[in-house]
Amino acid sequence: MAALAVGLAFGVMAPFGTADAPNLPSRYLYWTLAIALNWLQISLALELVRRSSVTRSWTPLRQALTVAAVISLPASFEIVWLSHYFLGAIIANLASLLMVYLYVLLVSVMITVPASLLEARRAAAAAPTIAAPAFFERIPPALGRELIGLEMEDHYLRIHTALGSDLILCRFGDALRELQGFDGVQVHRSWYVARAAIDHMRKEGQKMTLTLRNGIEVPVSRPFQKTLLAQRAGL
């Protein structure tokens, strides 16, 4: 519905030279299909970026801009076809194709950035009440407050949240003390996870692995396996 509304609005405004369309219905169809296709591709790409182990730690703004830049490439050729079919325009030279890409990129940024930031704000608002204010003051604001896990890296601590990850200077032991009262569990000498973030548990022989909600796989060392198995019904 949102894509339809935006498409109809662009049909009325007729930006980027589309006011010269043969008739009003053609212009409406052109913009509705163009926005709907772009919206669908962007939605799928954003979901892939949020789930990918490479890009899920990026900030929502970086994810949005990357998706906009990449999706605008195939979307430009879709616009060339739609322009020919509905507007009677023929785009054949490189300069015109580049201009189409820039127009598509502008529209894609207008879609991806608000959508990504809105989703990040919604996720942050839905986060549970934090029971460890002392530690959560250490989390960079851009990561929100929905803690997924902590990973020790030398003298640094990598914080994983629903919005990404980042390194802070903090000892693992200090973090564990400040997290007393929070619904989480240490599963390894260098890993602590929020119980609500555990998606599933896998045990093969002596090896146990947790898969968190954001796709990260966390090893569970033997001293902590018995506790986790005993609490499995509550995970």
N, C-alpha and C positions, 0 to 999 in steps of 0.2 A: 504493500500500500504506500509506503514511504517513497519507493522508487517511482510509482505511478504519479504521486503528487508532485515530486520534483520534475518528472518528465513533462507533465502538463504545465507546470510553472515556466519551464524553459520554452515550451511551445508558445506561451503567451509573450514572453520577453523576447524570443527569437534572437538570442545572442550569436556571436561568431558568424555573422553574415547569413544566417538562415531565414532572415526576413524575406529573402527573394524566392522562397519556396513556391512551387506552382500553385498551391492552394493551402488553406488552413488545415484541413485534415491530414495532408501529407506531412506538414510540419509537426503536428501533434504526434503522429505515428513515429516519425523520425526520432524525435526527442524522447518519447516514451520508451521505445525499443533501445535506443542508445544508452539511456540512464539505467534501464532494467538490466541490460547485459553487463554494463560496467559494475553495477551494484552487486550482481550475483558473483562475478569473478572476484571482486574485492572481498566480499564476505568469505568466500572459500579460501582465498589467499591469506587473509588475516587469521583465520582459524588454523591454517597450516603453520604460519609463522609463530603463533602462540604455543603450538605443540612441539615445534622443532627443537631439538636439543641445542642447535646452533643459535637460534634467534629468540628463544623464549625468555632469555635473561635481558633482552634489550628493553629499553624504555618504550612505553606505548607510542610516543611520538616518533621514535626511530623506526619502529615496526610499521607504523602507518605510512611514513614517507617512503620507505623501501618498497612496500606493497604498491603504492601509487606509481612509483617510477617504473616498476617491472610490469605491472598490469597494463600500463598505458601503451606499451609496445604492441601487444596483440590487439588491444582495443582500438588503436589508431587504424589498423587495417579493417576492422569492423566498421569504423566510422566512414572510411573510404567507400566501402560497399553500400552502406546505408545512404550515404550522400548521393551516390550514383542512382540507387533504386528509387529513393523517395524525393530527392531534390533535383535530380537531373544533372548533378555536378560531376565533372570528370577531374580527378586529381591524379596527375601522371608524372609530375616532375618532383625532384628531390626537395626543392625548397618548399613546395606545397605540402609534401609529406611531413617535413620537419615542423611546419606550422600546425598541421593537424595534431602531431604528437604533443606539441606545447599546449594546445587547447585542451586535449584529452587529459594531459597531466594536471592542468589547472583544475579541471572538473573532478578528477580522481582525488586530488589533495583535499578539495572541498568536501568530499564524501568520507575519505578514510580518516582524516585527522579528528573531526568531531566524533565519528563513530567509535574510534579507538579510545579516545579520551573519555567518552561517555561510559564505555564498557569498563574502563579502569576505575572510574569514579563509582560506578554501580558495585563493582567487586569490593572496593574499599568500604563502601557503606554497608555491605552485607556481611562484612567480617565480624566474627564474634567479639564480645566484650573481652578486652585484654586483662589478664589477671597478673601481669608482670610489668607494670609501668616502668620500672627502673631499666629493664633491658630494652623495652620497645622505644625508649628515647634514643637509643643508639641507631635504630634503623633509619636509613635515609628516607626522607618524606616521599620521594618518587616511588618507593617500593610498597607503599601502603602499610597496612597493619595485619594482613592475613599471613601469618608466619607458617611456612611449610617445613623448614628445617634449617639446621646449622651445620656447616662443614668446616672443620679445622684445616687451615693451610699454613703450615709453619707457625709464625707468630700472629697470623691474621685469621680472621673468621669470615667465612663466606655465608652471607645471609640469603636464604631462598624464601621468596614470598610468592603470592599468586601473580604479582606483577613483574617478577624478574629476580635478579640476584646481584649482589655487590659485595665487595670486600670491605671490612672495617678492621681497625687495629683493636683487638680485644682477645684476651686469653679465653680459651674454651672453658676452663674451670670457673672463671668469673661469670661467664654467660650462664652456665648451669646454675650457679647460685642465684643469679638475678631472675632466673626463670622458675624458681620455686613457686608452686601454686598454679603454674600453667599446665594445661593438659597435653604434656609431651613426654617423650621417653628417650633416654640415651640408648642407642643400639650398637654403638661401636666406639672405640676410643677417640674417634674423630668425627662422629656423627650424632646429632640429636634431631629427632623429628617430631612434628605435631601429630598426635594420634589421629586427628580428624583428616590429616592429609594423606594417610596411608590408603592406597587404592587396593592393593592386594599383596599377599605374602607368598613366597615360593621357597620350598625347601627341597634340596636335592642332596641326599646323603648328609654330610656334615655341614654343607653350605646352605646358608639362608640369605635370601635377598628380599628387600621390600621395594615395591614400585610405588612411588608417590603420585599424587594426583596430577602433577605437571610432567610426568613421564620419567623423572629421575629415578635411577635404580640405586638403592642404598644397601651396602653390605651389613649384615648383622653378625657380629663376632660371637663365638661360642658362649662366653660368659653371660651374654644378654639374651640368648635364644630361649632358654628355659622360661625366663620371665615373659617374653613375648608370646610364647606358646600357651602359657597359663592364662594370659589375658586375651587370647585370640577372639574369644566370644565378644569382647568389648570393642574390637577394632572396627 
